[in-house]
Amino acid sequence: MPQQERREEDLQECTFRPSINPRPKTACPVRVKGYEEVVNRLRKVNMEKRALEEREHKKAIGENYDKIKLMNLKPPSFVGKHKRNLLMYVDVNVTPVKTGRIGIYEGDDVRELARNFQKTF
C-alpha cells in the first residue's frame, strides 16, 4: 500500500499541463509555380493509362463471339502444301538409351537431313 500512496502523491505534485492548440487552417496554401500544370498532366497520363488497361483486359462477349473468333483463324502455311511420299524411317542410336528417327521423303537431300539431325541431337 505505501507504494500506491506514494504514486498518488507524486501525481498530485505534477503540475505540468501541456497546452495543445490545433494548427490554424490557412485559407490558401502556398503552391509552387507550375504545380497545377504538373498535377493536371499527371492526372491525364494516369487516366489514359487506365483506359488503355481497360481496353486490353476487356473480354469480347456476345452470341456470335465463338464464331467470329474462329473466322479469323487461318491454318498454318505448311498444311496446304502437297504431301510427299515417305520412303522410309531411319532409326539412329544416339546414346545407348536415346534413339533418334529420321524420316526420308521423296526429293529430300540426304546430306541436309544428316546435318539437321546432327544439329538436333
C-alpha positions in Angstrom: 0.0 0.0 0.0 2.7 2.5 0.7 3.8 2.4 -3.0 0.3 3.2 -4.2 0.0 6.2 -1.8 3.4 7.4 -2.9 2.3 7.3 -6.6 -0.8 9.3 -5.8 1.3 11.9 -4.0 3.7 12.2 -7.0 0.8 12.7 -9.4 -0.7 15.4 -7.2 2.6 17.2 -7.2 2.8 17.1 -11.0 1.7 20.5 -12.3 2.7 20.3 -15.9 -0.2 20.7 -18.3 0.7 21.0 -22.0 -1.3 23.4 -24.0 -2.4 21.7 -27.2 -3.7 24.1 -29.8 -4.6 22.8 -33.2 -2.9 24.5 -36.1 -5.0 27.2 -37.7 -6.0 26.2 -41.2 -4.8 28.6 -43.8 -7.3 29.7 -46.4 -4.9 29.5 -49.3 -2.0 27.1 -49.1 1.3 28.2 -50.7 1.8 26.4 -54.1 4.9 26.1 -56.2 4.9 27.8 -59.6 3.7 25.3 -62.3 2.2 23.0 -59.7 -1.3 22.9 -61.2 0.1 22.2 -64.7 2.2 19.2 -63.5 -0.7 17.8 -61.5 -3.1 18.1 -64.4 -0.6 16.5 -66.7 0.0 13.5 -64.4 -3.8 13.0 -63.9 -4.3 13.0 -67.7 -1.5 10.4 -68.2 -2.9 8.3 -65.4 -6.4 8.4 -66.9 -5.0 7.4 -70.3 -3.1 4.5 -68.8 -6.2 3.2 -67.0 -8.3 3.5 -70.2 -5.6 1.5 -72.1 -5.5 -1.2 -69.4 -9.3 -1.5 -69.5 -9.3 -1.8 -73.3 -6.6 -4.5 -73.1 -8.4 -6.5 -70.4 -11.9 -6.2 -71.9 -13.2 -9.5 -72.9 -15.4 -9.7 -76.0 -18.7 -11.3 -75.4 -21.8 -12.0 -77.5 -23.8 -14.7 -79.1 -21.5 -14.9 -82.2 -18.2 -14.5 -80.3 -17.1 -18.1 -80.8 -18.0 -18.0 -84.5 -16.2 -14.6 -85.1 -13.1 -15.8 -83.1 -12.8 -18.9 -85.3 -13.3 -16.9 -88.5 -10.0 -15.1 -88.0 -8.1 -18.3 -87.5 -6.0 -19.3 -90.5 -4.4 -22.7 -90.8 -0.6 -22.9 -90.7 1.1 -22.3 -94.1 2.6 -25.8 -94.2 -0.8 -27.5 -94.0 -1.9 -26.7 -97.6 1.2 -28.0 -99.3 1.2 -31.2 -101.2 2.1 -34.4 -99.4 5.3 -36.1 -100.3 5.7 -39.8 -100.3 7.5 -41.3 -97.3 10.2 -43.6 -98.4 11.5 -44.9 -95.1 12.4 -44.1 -91.5 15.9 -44.5 -90.3 16.4 -45.0 -86.5 19.8 -43.8 -85.2 21.2 -44.8 -81.8 22.5 -41.5 -80.3 23.4 -43.0 -76.9 22.8 -46.5 -75.5 19.4 -45.3 -74.3 18.5 -42.5 -76.7 17.4 -43.1 -80.3 16.6 -40.6 -83.0 14.4 -41.1 -86.0 14.9 -39.6 -89.5 12.0 -39.6 -91.9 13.2 -39.7 -95.5 10.7 -38.4 -98.1 10.8 -38.3 -101.8 13.0 -35.5 -103.0 15.0 -35.0 -99.8 18.7 -34.3 -99.7 20.3 -36.9 -97.5 23.2 -34.7 -96.5 20.8 -31.9 -95.4 18.8 -34.4 -93.4 22.0 -35.7 -91.7 23.1 -32.1 -90.9 19.7 -31.2 -89.4 19.8 -34.4 -87.4 23.3 -33.5 -86.1 22.1 -30.1 -85.1 19.1 -31.5 -83.3 20.9 -34.3 -81.4 
